[in-house]
Amino acid sequence: MIKKESKLKDTKQTKTGSVEIEVYTDPLCCWSWALEPQWRRLRYAYQGSLKWRYRMGGLIPNWDSFNDPMHAISRPLQMGPLWMEARYTSGMPIKDKVWFDNPPSSSYPACIAVKAAELQSPVAAETYLRKVREAVMLHGQNIAEWEVLRQTGKELAQEHPEILDTEKFEDDLSGREARKAFEEDLLRVRLHNISRFPTFTMRLTGATAGVMIVGYRPYEALEKALKQVAPELEPIPHTTDELEYRRYWGSITDREVQEALKQGGVQP
């Protein structure tokens, strides 16, 4: 969980004065899910000043090649205790028993599914990523199974038909373009030598230098990194209550609301 400065290059353009953030993550990363309260609070507080994009990291290609020496994990059963640790550390609900009951064989299918949603829009990608995370973290579903991924897409399309088209999503899920987009994300992971998730890279639009922040961190660490990039940014003052914050996000956990209600966040 270190923070370091990093030279970043990208041709993507956004409005002047905004901060570009790339989020390197994986649907099966428990610490990425654990960080959702802080990440959502940051996006809420600085809405209109941030532009972000998710990069899928491919955490688990398969269990024949996966090895995490830092946590001594090389087989599915060993992942359960790590998820339990993330649950106790963060307060986010996590179904760690999925690694005992129905362990996912790979995170690649879910990564590809997120990229298939992204072919429709960044909003579709973010909304699908959240929903597929809920599928495994809250409901203990095996998101390595293509049928689970398709069903997640169907549910999202039913809830928000304006965001995701089911037919296109299913076509893209088995198509070449989504896999190519995922391969491009994996290339960026290697290019920036990223070995842990979540990892955030932040930089002011048009700048070549930025800040990289790695791992599960408190909200203050995320905000400090943002201020290093754009010290002039100030959070938007909010007078909303808990109910409005819940409405803003739609699906939300109690822990995420609790984070927002902290000093400087939404007032009850």
FENKADA-V252888 format. One record per backbone hydrogen bond with DSSP energy under -0.5 kcal/mol. CO is the residue of the C=O (numbers start at 1). NH is the residue of the N-H. E is the energy in kcal/mol with one decimal. If there is no record, write none. Layout:
CO_NH_E + CO_NH_E
This chain:
2_214_-1.7 + 4_212_-2.6 + 6_8_-0.5 + 6_210_-1.8 + 15_18_-1.8 + 18_205_-2.4 + 19_51_-2.7 + 20_203_-1.9 + 21_23_-0.5 + 21_53_-2.0 + 22_24_-0.7 + 22_201_-2.1 + 23_25_-0.7 + 23_55_-3.3 + 24_198_-0.6 + 24_199_-1.9 + 25_57_-3.5 + 26_29_-2.2 + 28_30_-0.8 + 29_33_-1.6 + 30_34_-2.3 + 31_35_-1.3 + 33_36_-1.3 + 35_39_-2.5 + 36_40_-2.9 + 37_41_-1.9 + 38_42_-2.1 + 39_43_-2.1 + 40_44_-2.3 + 41_45_-2.5 + 42_46_-2.1 + 44_47_-0.9 + 45_236_-3.2 + 46_49_-2.2 + 46_50_-0.6 + 49_19_-2.7 + 51_21_-2.9 + 53_23_-2.9 + 55_25_-2.7 + 59_61_-0.5 + 60_107_-2.8 + 60_108_-0.8 + 62_65_-0.5 + 62_66_-1.5 + 67_69_-0.6 + 68_71_-0.7 + 68_72_-0.6 + 68_73_-2.3 + 72_74_-0.5 + 73_68_-3.2 + 75_78_-1.4 + 76_79_-2.0 + 76_80_-0.7 + 77_80_-0.5 + 77_81_-0.5 + 78_82_-0.6 + 79_83_-2.1 + 80_84_-2.2 + 81_85_-2.2 + 82_86_-2.3 + 83_87_-2.1 + 84_88_-2.3 + 85_89_-2.7 + 86_90_-2.3 + 87_91_-2.1 + 94_96_-1.7 + 95_98_-1.7 + 96_99_-1.5 + 97_100_-1.7 + 97_101_-2.9 + 98_102_-1.9 + 107_111_-2.0 + 108_112_-2.6 + 109_113_-2.2 + 110_114_-2.0 + 111_115_-1.9 + 112_116_-2.2 + 113_117_-2.1 + 114_118_-2.0 + 115_119_-1.1 + 117_120_-1.8 + 117_121_-1.3 + 121_125_-2.0 + 122_126_-2.5 + 123_127_-2.6 + 124_128_-2.5 + 125_129_-2.6 + 126_130_-2.1 + 127_131_-2.1 + 128_132_-2.9 + 129_133_-1.9 + 130_134_-2.3 + 131_135_-1.8 + 132_136_-1.4 + 133_137_-3.5 + 134_138_-1.8 + 134_139_-1.4 + 135_141_-2.7 + 136_140_-0.9 + 137_95_-2.0 + 141_143_-1.1 + 142_145_-1.5 + 145_149_-1.7 + 146_150_-2.5 + 147_151_-2.5 + 148_152_-2.2 + 149_153_-1.8 + 150_154_-2.4 + 151_155_-2.5 + 152_156_-2.2 + 153_157_-2.5 + 154_158_-2.1 + 155_159_-2.2 + 156_160_-3.2 + 160_163_-2.0 + 160_164_-1.6 + 164_166_-0.6 + 165_169_-2.5 + 166_170_-2.6 + 167_171_-2.0 + 168_172_-2.9 + 169_173_-2.1 + 170_174_-1.0 + 171_174_-0.6 + 172_175_-0.8 + 175_179_-0.7 + 176_180_-2.4 + 177_181_-2.2 + 178_182_-2.0 + 179_183_-2.4 + 180_184_-2.0 + 181_185_-1.6 + 182_186_-2.4 + 183_187_-1.9 + 184_188_-1.7 + 185_189_-2.2 + 186_190_-2.0 + 187_191_-2.5 + 188_192_-2.4 + 189_194_-2.6 + 190_193_-1.1 + 193_195_-0.5 + 198_215_-3.1 + 199_24_-3.2 + 200_213_-2.6 + 201_22_-2.2 + 202_211_-2.7 + 203_20_-3.0 + 204_207_-2.6 + 208_8_-2.4 + 210_6_-1.6 + 211_202_-3.0 + 212_4_-2.3 + 213_200_-3.0 + 218_221_-0.9 + 218_222_-1.3 + 219_223_-2.6 + 220_224_-2.2 + 221_225_-2.1 + 222_226_-2.1 + 223_227_-2.3 + 224_228_-1.7 + 225_229_-1.2 + 226_230_-2.8 + 230_233_-1.9 + 240_267_-0.8 + 241_245_-2.0 + 242_246_-2.3 + 243_247_-2.3 + 244_248_-2.2 + 245_249_-1.4 + 246_250_-2.3 + 249_251_-1.2 + 253_257_-1.6 + 254_258_-2.6 + 255_259_-2.0 + 256_260_-1.6 + 257_261_-1.6 + 259_262_-1.2 + 260_266_-1.7 + 262_265_-2.9
